Amino acid sequence: MPASAPIRRAVVALVLACALLVGATGCGDDSGGDPASTASPTASTEAQKFAKTRFVANASLAAGATYQWIVKPYRDGKFAKGAEGRTFALVKAGLAGAFAYNRLKAAVANAQGDELLSKAVAPLVVGIESLKNFGAKLRDGEVSAADVGSFESVIKDVKEAGQSAGAEVTDKVPPLSQLTQ
C-alpha cells in the first residue's frame, strides 16, 4: 500500500496538468488576427451596466475619506493652532482631500454611463470643482468651518443625487495607505 500513494499523486498531477493544458489551448484565438481589432460589441454595454456600481464605489470612498480624515478631526479640534498632532492631522486631511476630490471626479465620470445618474450628478460638477483649492488651505493651516462645511455639503449632495438615481452611497473609509496612491 505505501508504494501506491506516490503513484496516485503522480496520476493526479498528470491529470491536472493535462486539464490545464487543454483549458489553456481552448482559450486561444483561432482567427490569428490582432486581438484589439476584434473588440467585443458588449464592451460599451458592460461599461454602461457597471456605471452605477463604479459611481457608488468611488463616491463611497470619497465620502468615507472626507468624514474620517477631514470632518471628524476638524470637529475634534485637531486642526486648531497648538493642538496636539495638528501637523499630522493636516497632512492626513490634505491627502484625504486630494483623494476625495479625485474619487468624486471619477464618480462624475462614471455617472456619465447611466442616463438617470448623469442627470442627477450634473449640477454637482461646480461644487466638486470648488474643492480643488482645499489642499492649499490645509497646507497653509487656514482651514475654516466654512471650508469643511463645503466639503461636507458636496458629499451630502453626491449621496442624495446617487440615492435619487437608485445608487445609494455609503461611507467607505479607505485605508490611509490608499490615500497616497
N, C-alpha and C positions, 0 to 999 in steps of 0.2 A: 504493500500500500504506500509506503513512503516514496517510492520511485514514481508513482502516478501523479503526485502533486506537482512536480516540476513540468511534467508533460502537459497537465491540464493548464498550467499557467502559460506555457508556450502556445498551446492551441488557442486560448483566449486572446493572447496578444496578437497572434496571427489573424484571427477573425476580426479583431478590432482594427488592425492595420488595413486589412482588405476593405472593411466597411468605410474607413476614412478615405482610402484611395478611390473607391467607387463614388463616394459622395463628392469628393473634390473634382473628379473628372466630369461629373454630371452637372457641375455648376458653370462650366465653361461656356463661352460664346462661340457658337458654330459659324457665325457669319463671317468671322475673320476681319471684320471692319473695326474701325475706331469706336470704342465704347461711348465716347462723347457724342458721336454722330447718331447714335441710336438711342436718343433720350426717350424716356418713358413719357407717354402722354398724361400720366397721372401725377407727374411731379408738381404741377401748379395746383391740381386738385388737392393733393396732400398738404401743400403749403396753406391753402385756404382752410382745410379741415382742421389743422392744428393752430390756427391763428389765435383762437380764444385761449387755448391751453398755454401757448407761449406768452400771450399777454398776461395771463394770470400769474405765471411763474415769474416773469420779470417785474411786474407791479408788486407782487407779494414780497420779493426780495428787497425792492426799494422801500416799501413800507416798513418792513422789519428792521432794516438798517437805519432808517430815519428814526424810528422810535427808540431802538436800543442804544444808539451812539450819538444821537443829537437831542431828541426831545427829553428823554429820561435824564441824561446828565445835566441838561440845562435846568430842568425842574429841581434837581438835587443840588443846584448851586455850584456845580463843578467848573463852570466857565467863568465864575466871578473872580475878579482880581484878588490874588492872595489865597485862593482856595487850594487845598492840598491836592496834588495830582492834576492841576489845571492844564499844564502843558501837554501831558499825555492825553487828557480828555479832549483837548482841542485838536491834537493830531488825529486821534481816532475819529472825531467828528468830521474833520476835513476829509479824511479818507472815505468815511461813510457818505458824506455829501456828494463827493465825486462819483462814488459807486451808485448812489441812488439816482443821481442825475443821468448817468449812463444807462441804468436799467429802465428809467422812465422813458428815455428816448427810444430804447429798444421796444418797450411796451407799446409806444405810439406807432412804431413801425410795424409791429405785429398786428396791431388793431386794424391796419390798412387791409389786411387779408379777410376781414369779416365786415360785411356791409353795415350791419347794425352797430357793431362795436366802433367802427371808424367814425360813424356819425356822432356817437356818444362822446368819443375822446377828442374829436376835432377842436372843440372850444378850449381844451386844456393846454394846447400847444404853447400858447403865450405864457401861461403860468409856469409851465415846465422850463421854458427858456429863461424866465426870471430867476431861476435857481442857479444859473450859471455862475454868478458872482459870489455865491455863498462861501466858497472856499477861500477867496481873497479876504473876506471879512473875518473868517476864522483865523487865517494866517496872521492878521493884524490884531487879533484878540478883541475885535469890535463887534461881537455878536449881540444883538438886542432881542428882546422878546418878540418884536415885530418880524425879525428875520426867521426865528424859529417858528413863529406862528404862520408865516407864509409857506414854509416847508410843510408844516402840518396840514395846512389848508389844501395845498396841491395834492398831497397824498390822499386826503379825505375826498377830494373831488374825483380823483382817479378811481378810488374804491367805489364811489357812488356811480360813476359812469360805467364801470365794469358790471356792477350789480344790475343797472338798468338794462344792460345788454345780455344778461344771463351769464356773466362771467364774474363770479364772486371772488374778490381779492381779500386775502387774509394776510396778517403779518407773518413773514417767514424770515427769521433772523439768520443771515449768512454768517459763517464763521469769520472771525476777524482776519484770518489769513486770506480769505477770498476778496477782501476789500482792496488788497494791494495788487491784485492781478489785473 
